[in-house]
Amino acid sequence: MKTTIAKPEQIQATHQFHLIDAEGEILGRLATKVATLLTGKHKPIYTPFLDTGDHVIIVNAEKIRLTGKKMNDKLMIHYTGYPGGLRKKNYEKAIKDNPVRVIEKAVWGMMPKNRLGRKMIKKLRVYKGSEHPHAPQKPVFLEK
């Protein structure tokens, strides 16, 4: 058997837009599903060193949930780079302030940390409400 490598024509022809409703979804499980779609691991033409993934649109980001007591106990930590610049907030406050950033950070944690990963994460679009401007791309709705 020979190992086949996806050609650029095959990759461009297979890019799709996926629409995911985050209402009631668990953050970590949603992030793994999205990371799989962005990297292209769900496709038979998956090639580790090429961007074979799809575009992902997530709506209703503010309605995401966490299991157990993580909403109050787990902290979202950010360091500004300055002395004394460590910022901490629990996920309840983080989701209330910026739910888009919470989902983006969870998905980024599951992506490759290299040039290709930075290219693939740009295909993720997260929206706070149920409206999105990507109707002309005819996104495929993913069931839960």
C-alpha positions in Angstrom: 0.0 0.0 0.0 1.1 3.5 -0.7 0.5 6.5 1.6 -1.3 9.2 -0.3 -0.8 12.9 0.4 -3.6 15.4 -0.2 -3.0 17.7 -3.2 -3.9 21.4 -3.0 -6.9 20.9 -5.4 -8.4 18.2 -3.1 -8.0 20.4 0.0 -9.6 23.5 -1.5 -12.6 21.4 -2.8 -13.3 19.9 0.6 -13.3 23.0 2.8 -16.8 23.3 4.4 -18.4 25.7 6.9 -19.9 24.0 10.0 -22.3 25.7 12.3 -22.4 24.6 16.0 -25.0 25.8 18.5 -23.2 26.0 21.9 -26.4 26.2 23.9 -26.2 23.6 26.7 -22.9 22.2 25.4 -20.1 21.3 27.8 -17.0 23.5 27.1 -14.3 20.8 26.9 -16.4 18.4 24.8 -17.3 21.2 22.4 -13.6 22.3 22.2 -12.5 18.8 21.2 -15.2 18.5 18.5 -14.2 21.9 17.1 -10.4 21.1 17.2 -11.1 17.9 15.2 -13.0 19.9 12.6 -10.4 22.6 12.3 -7.5 20.2 11.9 -9.3 18.0 9.4 -8.9 14.8 11.3 -12.5 13.8 10.5 -11.7 13.5 6.7 -10.1 10.7 4.8 -7.6 13.1 3.1 -6.2 14.2 6.5 -2.5 15.0 6.2 -0.7 16.1 9.4 1.4 18.8 7.8 -1.3 20.4 5.6 -4.3 22.4 6.5 -7.1 20.0 5.5 -9.6 21.3 8.1 -12.9 23.1 7.8 -14.3 26.5 8.9 -16.3 26.4 12.2 -18.9 28.9 13.3 -20.1 28.7 16.9 -23.2 30.6 18.0 -24.8 31.2 21.5 -21.4 31.3 23.2 -22.8 32.8 26.3 -24.9 29.6 26.9 -22.0 27.3 27.3 -21.7 25.3 30.5 -19.1 23.6 32.7 -19.7 20.4 34.8 -19.5 20.2 38.6 -18.3 23.2 40.5 -15.9 24.4 37.8 -18.0 27.5 37.1 -17.0 28.9 40.5 -13.8 27.1 41.4 -11.8 26.9 38.2 -9.8 30.1 37.4 -9.0 31.6 34.0 -5.5 33.0 34.4 -3.9 35.7 32.2 -0.4 37.3 32.7 0.0 40.8 31.2 3.8 40.5 31.2 4.4 43.2 33.8 5.4 42.7 37.4 2.2 42.1 39.5 0.2 41.6 36.2 -1.3 38.2 37.0 -5.0 38.4 36.4 -7.4 35.7 37.7 -11.1 35.3 37.4 -13.5 32.4 37.8 -15.3 31.0 34.7 -18.6 32.4 35.8 -17.3 35.9 35.6 -15.2 35.1 32.4 -18.3 33.8 30.6 -20.3 36.8 31.7 -17.6 39.2 30.5 -16.4 37.6 27.3 -17.8 34.2 26.4 -16.2 34.3 23.0 -12.7 34.4 24.5 -13.5 31.5 26.8 -14.3 29.2 23.9 -11.4 30.4 21.8 -9.0 29.7 24.6 -10.4 26.2 25.2 -10.1 25.4 21.5 -6.6 26.9 21.2 -5.5 24.6 24.0 -6.3 21.6 21.8 -4.7 22.8 18.6 -1.1 22.3 17.5 1.3 25.0 18.8 3.1 25.8 15.6 2.6 27.8 12.3 0.0 25.4 11.0 -2.0 25.6 14.2 -2.0 29.4 14.1 -3.3 29.2 10.5 -6.0 26.7 11.4 -7.3 28.6 14.4 -8.1 31.6 12.1 -10.9 29.5 10.6 -12.8 29.5 14.0 -15.5 32.2 14.4 -17.4 32.5 17.7 -20.5 34.7 18.2 -22.1 35.6 21.5 -25.7 35.5 20.1 -27.5 33.4 17.6 -26.9 35.7 14.7 -23.9 35.3 12.4 -22.9 36.9 9.0 -21.9 33.6 7.3 -25.3 32.7 5.7 -23.9 33.0 2.1 -21.4 30.3 2.8 -24.3 27.9 3.6 -22.9 26.3 6.8 -23.8 22.7 7.6 -25.5 22.5 11.0 -23.8 20.0 13.3 -26.2 18.0 15.6 -25.3 17.5 19.3 
